[in-house]
Amino acid sequence: MSSTQQSSLDLPPGFTQVKLRELGDAYAHACSIAQKEGAGALVWVGRYDLVEFALVLEPDEPLASARRAHFAAMNALGDAIAAHCPPEREIAFAWPDTLLFDGAMIGGLRLAWPQDCAEDQIPDWLVVGAMLRVADLSHVETGLVPGSTSLLSEGFEMLDCEAIIESFTRHLMTHFDRWKESGFKAVANDFFARLPLGKAGERRAIDGNGDLLVHAPLDTGPAKRSSLLEGLNKAAWFDARHGAPRLR
């Protein structure tokens, strides 16, 4: 796999970058170098049809709770799109890892960790990988996939894919700072701001292991639990065969 260390992204201090050629896999490559390169290593792919990148993190808490970094990354991805999209457009999340633009799927996040790390152990690394569809595929007839969209079809003119990656890194640092200063609840509340309610009046929280807890209105019984781990393993937004966001 061809790659280059030539600097071309304007990243915050502490970040390093590896640019892969068009057929590269940022997520897989970041996982392969995570142990060696450490926190702040950002791998990205020079493609015209996708924004694709992955970032290495080094958590300081056990794996079960460290996975909550996923929510800070989701917030940062949503903020990065909001900073570059046309005005008055809705950016929303579908639990736990899918990004929606005006109700249509545009991409999402994946999260990786060392497979030999126990839930109560601090992992040596995490890798968060993002992918957004930039351009429609020429072989897909318009109208056949109303549940999916692309940045260009949604009015992103003069799209700068590199600027979205740069924006993500800065917003991610902001959300990690909020976590440190105000606790994880601040990160969760930002995530909930883009996660549509199932029913008006329901109460939501994110458990210490990242699971979604939902209490129905006026319900005093146990919360309905949605597993973060199961959702991440499923990666419903990702089409592994084509290496791109799923068309639906």
N, C-alpha and C positions, 0 to 999 in steps of 0.2 A: 504494500500500500504506500503510495507516494504521499509525502507530507513535507511541510516547510515550517521552519521556526520564524520566518520573516515576520516582523511586527506589522500589523495592518489594522488592528483594532485599538481604539483609545479606551483602555480599561483602567479601573481604579488601582491604586498602589497595592501590591501583594498578589496581583493576578499575573499569570503567565499564559501564553497561548500557543496552540498548535493548530495550524490550518491544514485540513485535508483536501485533496482534490475531489472532484464531483462525485466519484463513486465511493468515497470513504464513508464510514459509519462512525459518527462522532460518539455515540453512546458506547458502542463496543470498544472503541479505541480509548476512551477516557477510563473505562473499567480496567483495561489492560495496563495502563500507565499510572493508575491511581496510587498504588503502593509506592512507586518510585518518585513520582512528581509531587505528590502531596497536595495540600489544600491550595485552592486558587488556580489550579491548572484548568484552562478552558480550551476545549477542543471544538472546532467549528468546521463546517464544510462549505466550500464555495460552490453553491448551486443557484440556478435561476428559478427553480420551481418550489423550493422549500427554504425556510429558515430552519437550520438544524445545528444544534450545539449541545455540549454537555460540560458540566462543571464538577470538579472534584471538591468535596468538603471533608473536613476532619472534625467530627463531633466530639464533645467532651462528656457525653452521657451514654447510658446503655442503649443498645440498638432499639429496644421496644419503644423508648421515648424519643430517641434521636430521629426516628422516621418522621417526626413532626416537622422537620426541616422542609418536608414536601410542601407544607402549607405556606411557608414563607416564600418558597420558589413559585408556587401558583400565584400568590399575590403579586410578586415581582413581574411575572409574565403578563398578567392582566394589566398591570400598570404600564409596562413597556408598550403594549398594544394601544392602550388608551392615549399615550403620549403622542402617537403617530397617526391615529385613525381620524377619519372625518368626524366633525362634531355631531353630538346628539345621537350616537350609536351605542347600542347596549352590548356590553361585554359581560358574560356570565360564565359560571362554572357548572358542570355536572359532576356529581360526586364520583370519585374523589379527584380525578386527574384530567378531565376534559375541559377544553376551553371552547366557548360558544360565542359567535359574533352575530348579533341580531337573530339569535335562536338557532343558527346553523353551526355545525361543528367545523372548526378551523384547525384544530390541533390539540396538543396536550403535553403532559409530562410523564416521564418514567423515573423510577428511583431504583438504584442498585446498591448492594452492600456485599461484603465478603460472605460467601455462602457457608463458611465454617464458623461464623460468629454466632454465639448463643445470644438469646434475647436479653440476658442480663449482663452481657459483656459490652464494653465500649468498642465499637468497630474502628478499625484503622482508617476507614474511609467510607464515604457515601458518594455516589455519583447521581446527580440529577440531570436528566436529559430532556431537552425541549425540541419540539418540532411543530412548525406552522406551515400550512399550505399557502404558497405565494401565488401560484398560477394554476388555472384549470388545466386538466390533462386533455390533450387534443383528441384522444380516442373516446372520450366520454361525451355523449350527446347532451347538450344543454337541456336542463329540465328533468333528467333522469335521476338526479341525486339532490332533491330539494333540501335534504337534511344536512348537506355539506356545502362549504363555500371556500373561497380563497381571498387573500388580501386584495389582489388586483380587481377581482370582480366586485369587491365591496367599496371601491372608490379610493383605495390607497394610491394616490398619484405620486410619481417620482419616488417610488418605494426604495428605501435604503435599508436592505436587510442587515447590514453591519450595524447601523444605528440602533436597530431593535435589540441586537445582542448587547451592545454597549449600554443601552438603557436598562436592560434586564439586570446587568451586574450592579449598577448603581442602586436600583430599586431593591435588589436583594440585600445589599448592605444596610439599607434603611430599615427593612423589615427585621433583620437580625438585631439591629440596634434597638428597635422597639421591643423586641423579645427580651433583650438583656435588661433594658431600663424599666419596662412596665409589665413584664411577665408574658407568658405565652398567650394569655387570654386576648391581648391586643392583636396578636397575629390571627388568632381564631376569628375575632370579630371582623377583621378586614376580609377574611375568607368568606364569612357568612354574608357580608354585604353583597357578594356576587353569586351566592348560592341561593337560588329561588326557594321560597318556602313551599313545603308540601301542603300545609293548611294554615290559614290565618290564625295567629295566636299561638302556634306551637313554639316550644322552647328548645333551643339547641345548644349543645356544648361539644367540645372535643375532649375525649378522655385522655389520660396520661399516655396511652399507647397509640393515640392517633385515631381511634374509632370515633365515629359520629354517633352522638347520643341525642335522641329526639323524644321529647315529651309532647303528646297531643294536648291541645287546649283543655285545661281543667283536669287533666289526668294526673293523679298522684301516685300511680303505680310505677313499675320499673320502666325505664326508658327503652325505646326501640334502638337497637344497636346495629350499625353498619360498619363492617370491618374494613379498616384502612388497608391492612395487609392483603386481604382477598381482592379488594379493588385494584391495588397496585399490581398484583400478580395477573389479574385479568387484562388490564390495559385495554379496555374496550374500544378506545379511540384509535388504536394503532393496528395497521394492517401489516403483519410481519412478512407476508409474501411479497408485497410491493415495497416494503420499507418506507411507508408514508402514512399520513393520517387516513383512516378508513373513509370510504365513500358510502353514504347511507341515504 
